[in-house]
Amino acid sequence: DLHWVGAADIELADDKHSATPTTTPDMSEDGTIGLGLSIGLLKRLDIYYSSNDDAPSQYGLKWQFMGEPRNSSKAGKNRLALAASVSLMSEEETESEDSGADSGKAKIEASGYEAILLYGRRLNDKLLVYLGAFYSYLEPEASIFRTSGGTTTNTANVAGEAKQTGGLIGLRLGKTDNAYLNLEGGFA
């Protein structure tokens, strides 16, 4: 699937080339495009992968523990599922000053997890409406390096943690996994 994810754009340092950069994060609303893949291992168990530009990738499992499987479900039936994923990210970005003599490099690593409880109700044979509640936890770490005159110096290290709870609402139009339309929105 192809998706758009709302996110926060965080500028960690004002100048990567500085020997003493200011590391007060500047945050703004942003979004990113992503790609996802979901494979049904069993009738009630899926594995999934989601990759988002400039955000951690997610590797997860979804288990439907109540209700009929998606392909055989009938109108008026309810479903409950749990999903859990691991989030991982490692990125580097290097910038050179105009003269090319000095450069700054930022390295960002993050790891965490997410858990989601999903409730769905099939309104008719082709339309499934669902609600979900989620909790996610992420530990990002960033380092900034400056190279000047052939010498590289670690000029800043920042670490933190992010905890987020929220909900989502969505609908899936289509009964098979071969062709469907999925619309989903969330809040945190």
Summary of the structure (lengths in Angstrom):
residues: 188
radius of gyration: 21.1
end to end distance: 22.4
largest distance: 70.1
contacts: 525
relative contact order: 0.17
helix: 2%
strand: 72%
